[in-house]
């Protein structure tokens, strides 16, 4: 069963708290590594990351050492650290590793020890692969039932909202607005043509870093188009360049709350309203108490919304400062009271 990142972040730590390993399966570039670091930050543990695909058997088990008339094993430095210190031990690309390395991981993920060296009691194990439902698109090896049985297996299918939540403080607002209004360009989900560049969550993040560093994100240009195509492909580059070219026509949350953009808002279609509501939530304007003027402007917007959009806005407001909900519920608008419009929405009667 596929889960989004919100569910994974909520439930996976209950598995690692019991000191069982967690295996994430999902497409490339969706943020599997990122979510491990997010979890590690919450539990305040360092991450020890190893690319299983780049390891040999010796990189895992270490080297033999003579001890009198017997031999033992000196573990590699990263493994000794995980034995001596609490950390998040993260193995990436496990299904691209050699058979010998994966056999070594059998013992480590099953009994938390290897060649007599035991992991620290508070060390957590996470692993990631591209296999599972999407495995046919990748050059990976299947994992047999005994191997999978060592893990709790999580098939990750993150939502667009997962990315928007993660990205709101990390990427330029122009890119955030573009994905918010054009979610189909966030990533490629169907079969891929050989050698064709497609967008992914990771490639948008990297493009953001490049465009911001070069100060190119604010204005459409040949350089913006070329760089975007290099990271996310031709189709997304065309759409993004057009979006940037017309960005000055966009309505910001401040425009709406300050009553400065009614001429633009009157032309909104339902997708535009949904995008604006997502933007209002993402910018966390509902977390603080709004001024009387802003409540009035928001109320005018509310009573002009299609009913499904109005309910979406109301629910998102309910997650913030309750004083805003109370104030808006009492507000009178050019179309009557918000309270009466709520009755119309709920009952279907004028």
C-alpha positions as a Python dict, from the first residue, in 0.01 Angstrom:
ca = {
    (1, 'X'): (0, 0, 0),
    (2, 'X'): (143, 335, -105),
    (3, 'X'): (174, 616, 150),
    (4, 'X'): (257, 984, 128),
    (5, 'X'): (542, 1149, 317),
    (6, 'X'): (311, 1294, 580),
    (7, 'X'): (194, 945, 675),
    (8, 'X'): (544, 801, 652),
    (9, 'X'): (696, 1067, 879),
    (10, 'X'): (417, 1007, 1129),
    (11, 'X'): (432, 626, 1139),
    (12, 'X'): (781, 507, 1035),
    (13, 'X'): (945, 633, 1357),
    (14, 'X'): (724, 393, 1555),
    (15, 'X'): (905, 110, 1373),
    (16, 'X'): (1253, 249, 1427),
    (17, 'X'): (1166, 324, 1791),
    (18, 'X'): (1130, -54, 1830),
    (19, 'X'): (1476, -83, 1665),
    (20, 'X'): (1351, -252, 1348),
    (21, 'X'): (1483, -140, 1007),
    (22, 'X'): (1273, 69, 769),
    (23, 'X'): (1288, 21, 389),
    (24, 'X'): (1160, 294, 157),
    (25, 'X'): (1067, 200, -199),
    (26, 'X'): (990, 461, -461),
    (27, 'X'): (1081, 645, -779),
    (28, 'X'): (1403, 844, -810),
    (29, 'X'): (1411, 1206, -702),
    (30, 'X'): (1101, 1200, -479),
    (31, 'X'): (1292, 1282, -160),
    (32, 'X'): (1363, 947, 7),
    (33, 'X'): (1703, 1063, 132),
    (34, 'X'): (1565, 1399, 238),
    (35, 'X'): (1299, 1242, 456),
    (36, 'X'): (1560, 1034, 640),
    (37, 'X'): (1749, 1351, 727),
    (38, 'X'): (1423, 1516, 838),
    (39, 'X'): (1348, 1226, 1073),
    (40, 'X'): (1706, 1231, 1204),
    (41, 'X'): (1673, 1603, 1276),
    (42, 'X'): (1357, 1541, 1478),
    (43, 'X'): (1520, 1269, 1691),
    (44, 'X'): (1843, 1474, 1708),
    (45, 'X'): (2073, 1204, 1574),
    (46, 'X'): (2350, 1232, 1311),
    (47, 'X'): (2310, 1043, 984),
    (48, 'X'): (2570, 792, 868),
    (49, 'X'): (2491, 740, 499),
    (50, 'X'): (2635, 465, 282),
    (51, 'X'): (2566, 397, -87),
    (52, 'X'): (2523, 22, -92),
    (53, 'X'): (2562, 28, -470),
    (54, 'X'): (2920, 154, -432),
    (55, 'X'): (3026, -89, -160),
    (56, 'X'): (3224, -409, -185),
    (57, 'X'): (3207, -689, 72),
    (58, 'X'): (3514, -549, 247),
    (59, 'X'): (3353, -206, 275),
    (60, 'X'): (3082, -366, 485),
    (61, 'X'): (3251, -636, 693),
    (62, 'X'): (3592, -469, 733),
    (63, 'X'): (3933, -635, 732),
    (64, 'X'): (4069, -941, 917),
    (65, 'X'): (4306, -886, 1209),
    (66, 'X'): (4529, -1138, 1387),
    (67, 'X'): (4446, -1188, 1755),
    (68, 'X'): (4701, -1429, 1900),
    (69, 'X'): (4633, -1766, 1741),
    (70, 'X'): (4299, -1653, 1591),
    (71, 'X'): (4170, -1391, 1353),
    (72, 'X'): (3896, -1135, 1401),
    (73, 'X'): (3754, -847, 1206),
    (74, 'X'): (3822, -476, 1229),
    (75, 'X'): (3501, -297, 1127),
    (76, 'X'): (3514, 1, 887),
    (77, 'X'): (3512, 342, 1056),
    (78, 'X'): (3148, 425, 976),
    (79, 'X'): (3025, 95, 1121),
    (80, 'X'): (3235, 130, 1434),
    (81, 'X'): (3086, 477, 1480),
    (82, 'X'): (2733, 329, 1454),
    (83, 'X'): (2831, 70, 1715),
    (84, 'X'): (2983, 321, 1956),
    (85, 'X'): (2736, 607, 1904),
    (86, 'X'): (2364, 647, 1849),
    (87, 'X'): (2295, 755, 1490),
    (88, 'X'): (2067, 699, 1192),
    (89, 'X'): (2239, 440, 973),
    (90, 'X'): (2111, 498, 620),
    (91, 'X'): (2179, 254, 334),
    (92, 'X'): (2083, 395, -6),
    (93, 'X'): (2041, 203, -335),
    (94, 'X'): (2036, -137, -164),
    (95, 'X'): (1880, -307, -468),
    (96, 'X'): (2178, -194, -679),
    (97, 'X'): (2432, -352, -443),
    (98, 'X'): (2629, -672, -503),
    (99, 'X'): (2493, -1000, -372),
    (100, 'X'): (2775, -1017, -115),
    (101, 'X'): (2693, -677, 30),
    (102, 'X'): (2324, -757, 49),
    (103, 'X'): (2402, -1087, 223),
    (104, 'X'): (2600, -891, 480),
    (105, 'X'): (2304, -660, 531),
    (106, 'X'): (2093, -969, 607),
    (107, 'X'): (2259, -1010, 945),
    (108, 'X'): (2280, -639, 1017),
    (109, 'X'): (1910, -575, 950),
    (110, 'X'): (1801, -895, 1122),
    (111, 'X'): (2003, -904, 1444),
    (112, 'X'): (2173, -559, 1447),
    (113, 'X'): (2523, -709, 1446),
    (114, 'X'): (2795, -805, 1201),
    (115, 'X'): (3105, -1017, 1264),
    (116, 'X'): (3054, -990, 1638),
    (117, 'X'): (3018, -610, 1644),
    (118, 'X'): (2680, -487, 1770),
    (119, 'X'): (2512, -163, 1679),
    (120, 'X'): (2456, 94, 1951),
    (121, 'X'): (2123, 26, 2121),
    (122, 'X'): (1984, 359, 1997),
    (123, 'X'): (2112, 342, 1639),
    (124, 'X'): (1828, 338, 1384),
    (125, 'X'): (1843, 168, 1042),
    (126, 'X'): (1683, 314, 729),
    (127, 'X'): (1730, 194, 371),
    (128, 'X'): (1607, 308, 29),
    (129, 'X'): (1557, 143, -311),
    (130, 'X'): (1397, 224, -647),
    (131, 'X'): (1245, -123, -671),
    (132, 'X'): (895, -230, -585),
    (133, 'X'): (608, -114, -803),
    (134, 'X'): (833, 99, -1024),
    (135, 'X'): (1126, -143, -1036),
    (136, 'X'): (1082, -226, -1405),
    (137, 'X'): (1192, 128, -1492),
    (138, 'X'): (1531, 88, -1322),
    (139, 'X'): (1842, -127, -1349),
    (140, 'X'): (1792, -289, -1011),
    (141, 'X'): (1779, -641, -870),
    (142, 'X'): (1471, -797, -716),
    (143, 'X'): (1467, -851, -341),
    (144, 'X'): (1352, -1196, -238),
    (145, 'X'): (1094, -1260, 38),
    (146, 'X'): (1356, -1346, 301),
    (147, 'X'): (1541, -1021, 232),
    (148, 'X'): (1227, -808, 247),
    (149, 'X'): (1121, -985, 565),
    (150, 'X'): (1407, -814, 750),
    (151, 'X'): (1244, -474, 694),
    (152, 'X'): (918, -295, 731),
    (153, 'X'): (853, -198, 367),
    (154, 'X'): (705, 138, 270),
    (155, 'X'): (602, 218, -88),
    (156, 'X'): (624, 596, -107),
    (157, 'X'): (399, 799, -337),
    (158, 'X'): (436, 1157, -214),
    (159, 'X'): (164, 1406, -296),
    (160, 'X'): (210, 1746, -456),
    (161, 'X'): (114, 1891, -116),
    (162, 'X'): (410, 1704, 38),
    (163, 'X'): (646, 1889, -194),
    (164, 'X'): (475, 2225, -155),
    (165, 'X'): (495, 2197, 223),
    (166, 'X'): (863, 2103, 209),
    (167, 'X'): (947, 2367, -53),
    (168, 'X'): (766, 2672, 83),
    (169, 'X'): (1070, 2795, 279),
    (170, 'X'): (1331, 2640, 51),
    (171, 'X'): (1258, 2742, -309),
    (172, 'X'): (1195, 3073, -480),
    (173, 'X'): (832, 3185, -466),
    (174, 'X'): (810, 3194, -847),
    (175, 'X'): (895, 2823, -870),
    (176, 'X'): (666, 2744, -577),
    (177, 'X'): (378, 2929, -744),
    (178, 'X'): (445, 2755, -1075),
    (179, 'X'): (426, 2407, -922),
    (180, 'X'): (126, 2506, -711),
    (181, 'X'): (-62, 2608, -1025),
    (182, 'X'): (90, 2349, -1261),
    (183, 'X'): (133, 2033, -1050),
    (184, 'X'): (154, 1809, -1358),
    (185, 'X'): (504, 1950, -1420),
    (186, 'X'): (638, 1854, -1077),
    (187, 'X'): (743, 1504, -1186),
    (188, 'X'): (700, 1240, -1452),
    (189, 'X'): (493, 944, -1331),
    (190, 'X'): (443, 726, -1640),
    (191, 'X'): (682, 518, -1850),
    (192, 'X'): (994, 706, -1958),
    (193, 'X'): (1140, 735, -2307),
    (194, 'X'): (1511, 643, -2319),
    (195, 'X'): (1751, 935, -2275),
    (196, 'X'): (1475, 1195, -2236),
    (197, 'X'): (1502, 1449, -1953),
    (198, 'X'): (1199, 1455, -1723),
    (199, 'X'): (1117, 1668, -1417),
    (200, 'X'): (1146, 1532, -1065),
    (201, 'X'): (1118, 1685, -721),
    (202, 'X'): (1494, 1669, -689),
    (203, 'X'): (1555, 1834, -1028),
    (204, 'X'): (1326, 2127, -940),
    (205, 'X'): (1518, 2177, -616),
    (206, 'X'): (1851, 2176, -801),
    (207, 'X'): (1717, 2409, -1071),
    (208, 'X'): (1601, 2645, -797),
    (209, 'X'): (1951, 2657, -649),
    (210, 'X'): (2109, 2730, -988),
    (211, 'X'): (1859, 2999, -1092),
    (212, 'X'): (1874, 3174, -755),
    (213, 'X'): (2253, 3175, -754),
    (214, 'X'): (2256, 3320, -1107),
    (215, 'X'): (1972, 3568, -1032),
    (216, 'X'): (1776, 3440, -1331),
    (217, 'X'): (1449, 3327, -1180),
    (218, 'X'): (1259, 3658, -1187),
    (219, 'X'): (1251, 3722, -1563),
    (220, 'X'): (1187, 3508, -1870),
    (221, 'X'): (1497, 3479, -2088),
    (222, 'X'): (1682, 3239, -2320),
    (223, 'X'): (1917, 3155, -2031),
    (224, 'X'): (1623, 3071, -1802),
    (225, 'X'): (1465, 2852, -2070),
    (226, 'X'): (1790, 2667, -2150),
    (227, 'X'): (1880, 2602, -1786),
    (228, 'X'): (1527, 2489, -1704),
    (229, 'X'): (1528, 2247, -1996),
    (230, 'X'): (1859, 2100, -1880),
    (231, 'X'): (1709, 2012, -1542),
    (232, 'X'): (1340, 1936, -1600),
    (233, 'X'): (1303, 1880, -1974),
    (234, 'X'): (1157, 2068, -2271),
    (235, 'X'): (784, 2060, -2189),
    (236, 'X'): (829, 2188, -1833),
    (237, 'X'): (1079, 2450, -1955),
    (238, 'X'): (829, 2592, -2206),
    (239, 'X'): (555, 2612, -1942),
    (240, 'X'): (783, 2764, -1677),
    (241, 'X'): (929, 3026, -1911),
    (242, 'X'): (577, 3134, -2011),
    (243, 'X'): (475, 3145, -1644),
    (244, 'X'): (769, 3368, -1551),
    (245, 'X'): (697, 3594, -1849),
    (246, 'X'): (344, 3653, -1716),
    (247, 'X'): (430, 3642, -1347),
    (248, 'X'): (360, 4011, -1292),
    (249, 'X'): (-6, 3928, -1358),
    (250, 'X'): (-15, 3686, -1067),
    (251, 'X'): (-213, 3772, -756),
    (252, 'X'): (-18, 3753, -431),
    (253, 'X'): (-171, 3678, -93),
    (254, 'X'): (-102, 4037, 11),
    (255, 'X'): (-283, 4160, -301),
    (256, 'X'): (-591, 3962, -206),
    (257, 'X'): (-590, 4047, 165),
    (258, 'X'): (-530, 4417, 95),
    (259, 'X'): (-805, 4433, -169),
    (260, 'X'): (-572, 4534, -452),
    (261, 'X'): (-645, 4274, -719),
    (262, 'X'): (-1022, 4233, -764),
    (263, 'X'): (-999, 4296, -1139),
    (264, 'X'): (-768, 3994, -1172),
    (265, 'X'): (-956, 3779, -920),
    (266, 'X'): (-1285, 3832, -1104),
    (267, 'X'): (-1130, 3646, -1401),
    (268, 'X'): (-1022, 3346, -1190),
    (269, 'X'): (-1128, 2998, -1289),
    (270, 'X'): (-1172, 2724, -1029),
    (271, 'X'): (-809, 2609, -1064),
    (272, 'X'): (-691, 2965, -999),
    (273, 'X'): (-901, 2979, -682),
    (274, 'X'): (-766, 2644, -563),
    (275, 'X'): (-410, 2766, -625),
    (276, 'X'): (-475, 3089, -433),
    (277, 'X'): (-621, 2897, -137),
    (278, 'X'): (-316, 2669, -129),
    (279, 'X'): (-94, 2977, -142),
    (280, 'X'): (-280, 3135, 151),
    (281, 'X'): (-226, 2823, 359),
    (282, 'X'): (139, 2782, 257),
    (283, 'X'): (227, 3140, 349),
    (284, 'X'): (72, 3079, 693),
    (285, 'X'): (-128, 3401, 690),
    (286, 'X'): (-399, 3232, 897),
    (287, 'X'): (-162, 3159, 1183),
    (288, 'X'): (-173, 3521, 1305),
    (289, 'X'): (-478, 3731, 1382),
    (290, 'X'): (-576, 3929, 1071),
    (291, 'X'): (-665, 4298, 1082),
    (292, 'X'): (-1028, 4407, 1045),
    (293, 'X'): (-962, 4531, 690),
    (294, 'X'): (-802, 4203, 587),
    (295, 'X'): (-1091, 4005, 735),
    (296, 'X'): (-1328, 4222, 532),
    (297, 'X'): (-1136, 4164, 208),
    (298, 'X'): (-1104, 3792, 273),
    (299, 'X'): (-1478, 3774, 343),
    (300, 'X'): (-1556, 3946, 11),
    (301, 'X'): (-1339, 3689, -162),
    (302, 'X'): (-1506, 3405, 31),
    (303, 'X'): (-1865, 3491, -67),
    (304, 'X'): (-1766, 3510, -434),
    (305, 'X'): (-1603, 3167, -435),
    (306, 'X'): (-1763, 2852, -580),
    (307, 'X'): (-1901, 2650, -290),
    (308, 'X'): (-1634, 2376, -299),
    (309, 'X'): (-1356, 2637, -297),
    (310, 'X'): (-1525, 2830, -16),
    (311, 'X'): (-1538, 2517, 201),
    (312, 'X'): (-1173, 2445, 127),
    (313, 'X'): (-1078, 2797, 234),
    (314, 'X'): (-1291, 2770, 549),
    (315, 'X'): (-1130, 2440, 651),
    (316, 'X'): (-780, 2575, 598),
    (317, 'X'): (-862, 2883, 804),
    (318, 'X'): (-984, 2653, 1080),
    (319, 'X'): (-633, 2513, 1117),
    (320, 'X'): (-498, 2858, 1203),
    (321, 'X'): (-588, 3131, 1451),
    (322, 'X'): (-947, 3073, 1559),
    (323, 'X'): (-1005, 3448, 1600),
    (324, 'X'): (-997, 3485, 1221),
    (325, 'X'): (-1274, 3228, 1179),
    (326, 'X'): (-1492, 3397, 1441),
    (327, 'X'): (-1436, 3742, 1293),
    (328, 'X'): (-1509, 3629, 938),
    (329, 'X'): (-1821, 3440, 1043),
    (330, 'X'): (-1964, 3770, 1174),
    (331, 'X'): (-1854, 3978, 874),
    (332, 'X'): (-2100, 4154, 643),
    (333, 'X'): (-2010, 4179, 273),
    (334, 'X'): (-2154, 4334, -42),
    (335, 'X'): (-2337, 4003, -96),
    (336, 'X'): (-2462, 3966, 259),
    (337, 'X'): (-2311, 3796, 562),
    (338, 'X'): (-2055, 3520, 557),
    (339, 'X'): (-2278, 3332, 800),
    (340, 'X'): (-2566, 3329, 551),
    (341, 'X'): (-2339, 3214, 268),
    (342, 'X'): (-2224, 2926, 487),
    (343, 'X'): (-2590, 2827, 534),
    (344, 'X'): (-2640, 2834, 156),
    (345, 'X'): (-2334, 2614, 102),
    (346, 'X'): (-2441, 2361, 367),
    (347, 'X'): (-2811, 2344, 284),
    (348, 'X'): (-2820, 2437, -84),
    (349, 'X'): (-3100, 2682, -10),
    (350, 'X'): (-3084, 3056, -76),
}
